[in-house]
Amino acid sequence: KDRLYAFGGVVDEDISDEYLNGVCMNDLFELNLEKLSSWKSVSSGTEQKPNGRYNTGLAIVGKELVLFGGLVELGDAEVALDDIWSIPIDKA
């Protein structure tokens, strides 16, 4: 309740003056909207975690955070994902 979640993202690493390498992250963060103090890292609660990605769809269904798709960078290409993950957030 009263939480904002963010999953993944991409970090660009400078390889040379002309080339960036995008590294997709699979971190989950939570912001308490009542306190607005700071983002905190949240464990997925399981050993299996979604692969790193960005532009992911998120929805809260009951006590689960449902993650759908997103994009990953493979070389010079962006690849669309179509997987679905459910992450428990009742303990977050």
Backbone as JSON Lines, residues from 0, in Angstrom:
{"i":0,"aa":"K","n":[0.85,-1.19,0.0],"ca":[0.0,0.0,0.0],"c":[0.89,1.25,0.0]}
{"i":1,"aa":"D","n":[0.53,2.22,-0.79],"ca":[1.27,3.48,-0.86],"c":[2.75,3.28,-1.18]}
{"i":2,"aa":"R","n":[3.01,2.4,-2.14],"ca":[4.38,2.12,-2.55],"c":[4.5,2.32,-4.06]}
{"i":3,"aa":"L","n":[5.67,2.71,-4.49],"ca":[6.0,2.83,-5.9],"c":[7.17,1.88,-6.17]}
{"i":4,"aa":"Y","n":[7.07,1.08,-7.24],"ca":[8.1,0.11,-7.55],"c":[8.76,0.44,-8.88]}
{"i":5,"aa":"A","n":[10.05,0.16,-8.97],"ca":[10.81,0.3,-10.22],"c":[11.66,-0.95,-10.38]}
{"i":6,"aa":"F","n":[11.65,-1.49,-11.61],"ca":[12.43,-2.69,-11.88],"c":[13.35,-2.44,-13.07]}
{"i":7,"aa":"G","n":[14.59,-2.91,-12.94],"ca":[15.52,-2.91,-14.06],"c":[16.04,-1.55,-14.44]}
{"i":8,"aa":"G","n":[16.34,-1.41,-15.7],"ca":[16.95,-0.21,-16.24],"c":[18.2,-0.59,-17.0]}
{"i":9,"aa":"V","n":[18.83,0.4,-17.57],"ca":[20.05,0.14,-18.34],"c":[21.11,1.15,-17.94]}
{"i":10,"aa":"V","n":[22.33,0.67,-17.83],"ca":[23.48,1.52,-17.52],"c":[24.41,1.47,-18.72]}
{"i":11,"aa":"D","n":[24.78,2.63,-19.23],"ca":[25.7,2.68,-20.36],"c":[27.14,2.74,-19.87]}
{"i":12,"aa":"E","n":[27.95,1.82,-20.37],"ca":[29.37,1.79,-20.04],"c":[30.15,2.29,-21.25]}
{"i":13,"aa":"D","n":[31.05,3.25,-21.02],"ca":[31.89,3.75,-22.1],"c":[32.94,2.7,-22.47]}
{"i":14,"aa":"I","n":[32.88,2.24,-23.7],"ca":[33.86,1.29,-24.21],"c":[34.99,2.04,-24.91]}
{"i":15,"aa":"S","n":[34.6,3.06,-25.66],"ca":[35.56,3.91,-26.35],"c":[34.91,5.27,-26.57]}
{"i":16,"aa":"D","n":[35.6,6.17,-27.25],"ca":[35.03,7.48,-27.53],"c":[33.8,7.4,-28.43]}
{"i":17,"aa":"E","n":[33.68,6.31,-29.15],"ca":[32.59,6.19,-30.13],"c":[31.58,5.09,-29.8]}
{"i":18,"aa":"Y","n":[31.77,4.36,-28.72],"ca":[30.91,3.22,-28.47],"c":[30.51,3.12,-27.0]}
{"i":19,"aa":"L","n":[29.21,2.92,-26.76],"ca":[28.68,2.65,-25.43],"c":[28.15,1.23,-25.39]}
{"i":20,"aa":"N","n":[28.35,0.56,-24.3],"ca":[27.8,-0.78,-24.09],"c":[26.7,-0.68,-23.04]}
{"i":21,"aa":"G","n":[25.47,-1.02,-23.42],"ca":[24.35,-0.98,-22.47],"c":[24.28,-2.25,-21.65]}
{"i":22,"aa":"V","n":[24.25,-2.11,-20.33],"ca":[24.13,-3.26,-19.43],"c":[22.76,-3.17,-18.76]}
{"i":23,"aa":"C","n":[21.91,-4.16,-19.01],"ca":[20.56,-4.18,-18.44],"c":[20.61,-4.71,-17.01]}
{"i":24,"aa":"M","n":[19.9,-4.05,-16.13],"ca":[19.89,-4.39,-14.71],"c":[18.61,-5.16,-14.37]}
{"i":25,"aa":"N","n":[18.65,-5.94,-13.28],"ca":[17.44,-6.62,-12.81],"c":[17.19,-6.33,-11.34]}
{"i":26,"aa":"D","n":[17.45,-5.11,-10.93],"ca":[17.23,-4.69,-9.55],"c":[15.77,-4.27,-9.36]}
{"i":27,"aa":"L","n":[15.25,-4.5,-8.16],"ca":[13.9,-4.07,-7.8],"c":[14.01,-3.08,-6.65]}
{"i":28,"aa":"F","n":[13.38,-1.92,-6.82],"ca":[13.41,-0.88,-5.78],"c":[11.99,-0.47,-5.41]}
{"i":29,"aa":"E","n":[11.85,0.0,-4.17],"ca":[10.56,0.42,-3.64],"c":[10.71,1.79,-2.99]}
{"i":30,"aa":"L","n":[9.72,2.64,-3.2],"ca":[9.66,3.95,-2.55],"c":[8.38,4.01,-1.74]}
{"i":31,"aa":"N","n":[8.48,4.27,-0.45],"ca":[7.32,4.46,0.41],"c":[6.79,5.87,0.15]}
{"i":32,"aa":"L","n":[5.58,5.98,-0.41],"ca":[5.03,7.27,-0.79],"c":[4.56,8.1,0.4]}
{"i":33,"aa":"E","n":[4.4,7.47,1.55],"ca":[4.03,8.23,2.76],"c":[5.24,8.94,3.36]}
{"i":34,"aa":"K","n":[6.39,8.29,3.32],"ca":[7.6,8.85,3.92],"c":[8.44,9.62,2.91]}
{"i":35,"aa":"L","n":[8.43,9.19,1.65],"ca":[9.24,9.83,0.59],"c":[10.68,10.06,1.01]}
{"i":36,"aa":"S","n":[11.22,9.12,1.77],"ca":[12.59,9.29,2.26],"c":[13.61,8.89,1.2]}
{"i":37,"aa":"S","n":[13.63,7.63,0.82],"ca":[14.58,7.19,-0.2],"c":[14.13,5.84,-0.74]}
{"i":38,"aa":"W","n":[14.64,5.52,-1.92],"ca":[14.37,4.22,-2.53],"c":[15.11,3.15,-1.74]}
{"i":39,"aa":"K","n":[14.52,1.97,-1.6],"ca":[15.22,0.85,-0.96],"c":[15.18,-0.35,-1.89]}
{"i":40,"aa":"S","n":[16.24,-1.11,-1.86],"ca":[16.34,-2.32,-2.66],"c":[15.45,-3.39,-2.04]}
{"i":41,"aa":"V","n":[14.74,-4.14,-2.89],"ca":[13.82,-5.17,-2.42],"c":[14.25,-6.5,-3.01]}
{"i":42,"aa":"S","n":[14.29,-7.53,-2.18],"ca":[14.62,-8.88,-2.65],"c":[13.41,-9.46,-3.36]}
{"i":43,"aa":"S","n":[13.65,-10.26,-4.38],"ca":[12.55,-10.88,-5.11],"c":[11.91,-12.01,-4.31]}
{"i":44,"aa":"G","n":[12.54,-12.44,-3.22],"ca":[11.99,-13.49,-2.38],"c":[12.24,-14.89,-2.89]}
{"i":45,"aa":"T","n":[12.82,-15.01,-4.08],"ca":[13.14,-16.33,-4.63],"c":[14.55,-16.29,-5.21]}
{"i":46,"aa":"E","n":[15.09,-17.48,-5.46],"ca":[16.42,-17.53,-6.07],"c":[16.37,-17.14,-7.53]}
{"i":47,"aa":"Q","n":[15.27,-17.47,-8.21],"ca":[15.12,-17.1,-9.62],"c":[14.69,-15.66,-9.72]}
{"i":48,"aa":"K","n":[15.35,-14.93,-10.61],"ca":[15.03,-13.52,-10.83],"c":[14.89,-13.29,-12.34]}
{"i":49,"aa":"P","n":[14.04,-12.35,-12.72],"ca":[13.96,-12.0,-14.14],"c":[15.3,-11.49,-14.64]}
{"i":50,"aa":"N","n":[15.56,-11.71,-15.92],"ca":[16.77,-11.14,-16.53],"c":[16.69,-9.63,-16.52]}
{"i":51,"aa":"G","n":[17.85,-8.98,-16.61],"ca":[17.89,-7.53,-16.69],"c":[17.13,-7.04,-17.92]}
{"i":52,"aa":"R","n":[16.52,-5.85,-17.8],"ca":[15.71,-5.28,-18.88],"c":[15.33,-3.85,-18.55]}
{"i":53,"aa":"Y","n":[14.76,-3.17,-19.52],"ca":[14.2,-1.84,-19.3],"c":[12.89,-1.73,-20.06]}
{"i":54,"aa":"N","n":[12.13,-0.66,-19.8],"ca":[10.79,-0.46,-20.4],"c":[9.87,-1.64,-20.1]}
{"i":55,"aa":"T","n":[9.86,-2.06,-18.85],"ca":[9.08,-3.2,-18.39],"c":[7.71,-2.74,-17.92]}
{"i":56,"aa":"G","n":[6.68,-3.53,-18.21],"ca":[5.35,-3.26,-17.67],"c":[5.24,-3.86,-16.28]}
{"i":57,"aa":"L","n":[4.69,-3.09,-15.32],"ca":[4.51,-3.57,-13.96],"c":[3.07,-3.36,-13.52]}
{"i":58,"aa":"A","n":[2.53,-4.29,-12.74],"ca":[1.19,-4.15,-12.15],"c":[1.2,-4.86,-10.81]}
{"i":59,"aa":"I","n":[0.41,-4.36,-9.89],"ca":[0.25,-5.03,-8.6],"c":[-1.07,-5.77,-8.63]}
{"i":60,"aa":"V","n":[-1.0,-7.09,-8.36],"ca":[-2.18,-7.94,-8.31],"c":[-2.16,-8.62,-6.95]}
{"i":61,"aa":"G","n":[-3.04,-8.19,-6.07],"ca":[-3.03,-8.72,-4.71],"c":[-1.73,-8.36,-4.02]}
{"i":62,"aa":"K","n":[-0.97,-9.36,-3.61],"ca":[0.31,-9.13,-2.94],"c":[1.47,-9.55,-3.83]}
{"i":63,"aa":"E","n":[1.27,-9.46,-5.13],"ca":[2.28,-9.82,-6.11],"c":[2.55,-8.64,-7.04]}
{"i":64,"aa":"L","n":[3.8,-8.45,-7.37],"ca":[4.19,-7.49,-8.4],"c":[4.37,-8.3,-9.68]}
{"i":65,"aa":"V","n":[3.57,-8.01,-10.69],"ca":[3.62,-8.74,-11.95],"c":[4.42,-7.91,-12.94]}
{"i":66,"aa":"L","n":[5.43,-8.54,-13.5],"ca":[6.34,-7.9,-14.44],"c":[6.13,-8.53,-15.81]}
{"i":67,"aa":"F","n":[5.94,-7.69,-16.84],"ca":[5.73,-8.2,-18.19],"c":[6.71,-7.58,-19.16]}
{"i":68,"aa":"G","n":[7.41,-8.45,-19.9],"ca":[8.23,-8.03,-21.03],"c":[9.29,-6.99,-20.71]}
{"i":69,"aa":"G","n":[9.55,-6.16,-21.7],"ca":[10.58,-5.14,-21.62],"c":[11.53,-5.3,-22.8]}
{"i":70,"aa":"L","n":[12.62,-4.59,-22.73],"ca":[13.63,-4.63,-23.79],"c":[14.99,-4.97,-23.2]}
{"i":71,"aa":"V","n":[15.81,-5.64,-24.01],"ca":[17.21,-5.88,-23.68],"c":[18.05,-5.44,-24.87]}
{"i":72,"aa":"E","n":[19.29,-5.09,-24.61],"ca":[20.2,-4.72,-25.68],"c":[21.14,-5.89,-25.95]}
{"i":73,"aa":"L","n":[21.17,-6.32,-27.19],"ca":[22.1,-7.37,-27.63],"c":[22.92,-6.8,-28.77]}
{"i":74,"aa":"G","n":[24.14,-6.38,-28.45],"ca":[24.96,-5.7,-29.45],"c":[24.33,-4.37,-29.8]}
{"i":75,"aa":"D","n":[24.09,-4.16,-31.08],"ca":[23.47,-2.92,-31.55],"c":[21.95,-3.02,-31.63]}
{"i":76,"aa":"A","n":[21.38,-4.15,-31.25],"ca":[19.95,-4.37,-31.41],"c":[19.22,-4.32,-30.06]}
{"i":77,"aa":"E","n":[17.97,-3.82,-30.09],"ca":[17.07,-3.93,-28.96],"c":[16.13,-5.1,-29.24]}
{"i":78,"aa":"V","n":[16.0,-5.98,-28.25],"ca":[15.16,-7.17,-28.41],"c":[14.01,-7.08,-27.41]}
{"i":79,"aa":"A","n":[12.78,-7.27,-27.91],"ca":[11.59,-7.24,-27.05],"c":[11.41,-8.59,-26.36]}
{"i":80,"aa":"L","n":[11.11,-8.54,-25.07],"ca":[10.84,-9.74,-24.28],"c":[9.33,-9.91,-24.13]}
{"i":81,"aa":"D","n":[8.86,-11.15,-23.97],"ca":[7.43,-11.38,-23.78],"c":[7.16,-12.31,-22.6]}
{"i":82,"aa":"D","n":[8.06,-12.32,-21.63],"ca":[7.89,-13.19,-20.47],"c":[7.12,-12.47,-19.36]}
{"i":83,"aa":"I","n":[6.59,-13.26,-18.43],"ca":[5.84,-12.74,-17.28],"c":[6.44,-13.33,-16.01]}
{"i":84,"aa":"W","n":[6.64,-12.44,-15.01],"ca":[7.17,-12.85,-13.72],"c":[6.23,-12.34,-12.63]}
{"i":85,"aa":"S","n":[6.13,-13.09,-11.56],"ca":[5.35,-12.67,-10.39],"c":[6.29,-12.65,-9.19]}
{"i":86,"aa":"I","n":[6.37,-11.49,-8.54],"ca":[7.29,-11.31,-7.43],"c":[6.48,-10.95,-6.18]}
{"i":87,"aa":"P","n":[6.58,-11.74,-5.1],"ca":[5.82,-11.42,-3.87],"c":[6.32,-10.12,-3.26]}
{"i":88,"aa":"I","n":[5.38,-9.24,-2.9],"ca":[5.77,-7.96,-2.28],"c":[5.14,-7.79,-0.91]}
{"i":89,"aa":"D","n":[4.47,-8.81,-0.39],"ca":[3.81,-8.69,0.91],"c":[4.78,-8.54,2.05]}
{"i":90,"aa":"K","n":[6.05,-8.96,1.85],"ca":[7.06,-8.84,2.9],"c":[7.95,-7.64,2.68]}
{"i":91,"aa":"A","n":[7.76,-6.93,1.58],"ca":[8.63,-5.79,1.23],"c":[8.33,-4.61,2.12]}
